[in-house]
Amino acid sequence: MMNNEKTMAAGNNQQVTNAFAGDKNRKALIGVLIAAFYWIPAILIELLLSKIDPGLGSSVFFIIMIASSITAYILTGGLDMVFGIAKKIALFGWIILSFPVDIITGIATFFVALLLFAAFPIVFAVIGWIRIHKETRDMEQSA
């Protein structure tokens, strides 16, 4: 970190930017790997805990699924994208039905969309990783 501060103090901001860009790319790749392989330890833990208490295994699996999905989305920068798409899906459900039912439908579709995003994080994690990879490549080409 000291080297980056010296570089910034010298006025050469390009090296500092490139140093943090590689870190962002690495974080995004870790997020994709978490999204791709979270289910392996989650299933193993679920199998072990289901022998103790059947409800406990599925509860822990669900908690691991939610936590790893949020972690993957944070690392790839896709958390705002997920909430935006869930909001659009909820708005679609809200517009289709008449007044009293539309509020419940909008809330329900929002939560169903979030549940699906938690169950299948690999799609949006890869989209976020590709976006970060393109930004890094464009930044290197412009330099």
N, C-alpha and C positions, 0 to 999 in steps of 0.2 A: 504494500500500500504506500510505503514511503517513496518508492520509485515513481509511482503514479502522481503523487503530490509534487515531486520535483519536476516531472514532465509538465504538469499543468502550470506550475509556477514559471516555467521557462517559456510558456506561451504556445507550446506544441500540443494542442488539444486532440489531435488526430490519434496519437498513440493511446491516450487515456480512453477515448471512445472505443477504439478497437479492442482494448483489453477488457472492457465491460461487455462488449458485444459477444465475445466468445463465451463469457460466463453466462449470458442470457441464452445462448444457443445450447449450452450444456445443461442448463436448468430445464429447458424445454424438452430436451431429449430424455432427461430423467423423468419428467412428467409423463411422457409418452410411455416409457417403460413401466412406470407405476400403473398407468391406465391399462396397459396390455397384460400385466402379470399379477395384478392384485388378487385375482381370484384363486391362484394356486395356494398361497398360505391361508387365505380365508376358508377355502374348502377343507384344508387339513385341520385347521382349528375347529371348524364346524363339526367335522367327523369326530374329533377327540371330545369336544364338549357335549355332543349329542349322546354320547355314552353315559355321561353323568346326568344330564337333564335334556330331553329333546327340545324343549323350548329355548333353552339357553344357547344351544348351538346355532339355531337360526337367527336369534337376536344378535349374537356376536357377529355372525356373517353379515347381517344387514348394517351393523355399525361400521365394520371394516369396509364394506362397499361404499358407504356414504363418505367416510373419512378419506379413503384413497381417491375417490372421484373428486372431492373438493381439493385435495392436495394436487392432483394432476391438473385440474383446471387452473389453480393458482400458479403453478409452475409454468404452464404454457400460456398464461394470460387469457384464457378463454372463459373465465367466470362471468364476465360482463356479457359475453356473446351468448352464453347459455341462458342467463336470466332474460336477455333480450328476446331470444327465440321462444322461451317459455311464455313470456308476456304476449308475444304475437299469437301464439296458439290459444292462450286464454282469451284474448280479445276476439279471436275468431269464434270461439264457443260462446262468448258473451253476445256477439252480434246476431247469431243465428236464431236464438230463442227469444221468446217474449219476456216482458219485464220481471215477473216474480222469479222465474226459473233461471233467468240469465245470470244473475249474481252467483247463485250456487254453481251453475255450470262453469262460469268463468273461474271461480276459485278452484273447483275440482279439476278442470283441465290444466290449470297452472301447476297444481301439485302432481298430477299424473305426468306432465311433461318433465318436471324436476325429477321425479322418480325414474323415468326412462333415461334421462341424462345421467343420473347416478348409476344406473345399471349398465349403461353402455358408454363409458367415458372415452373410449379409444377413438371414436370418430371425431369428436370435437378437440381432443388433445392433439391428434394428428393435424387437424386443420390449423390449430394454433401454432404447432411446431413448424408447419410449412410456411405460415405467415412470418414467423420470426426468422426462419432461414432465408426467406426472400428479402426481408428487410436488411439482414446482415450482409447478404450478397450485394444488394443494391448500394449499401453504404460503402462496401469495399471497392466496388466498381467506380463510384463517384470520387473516391480518394485518389 
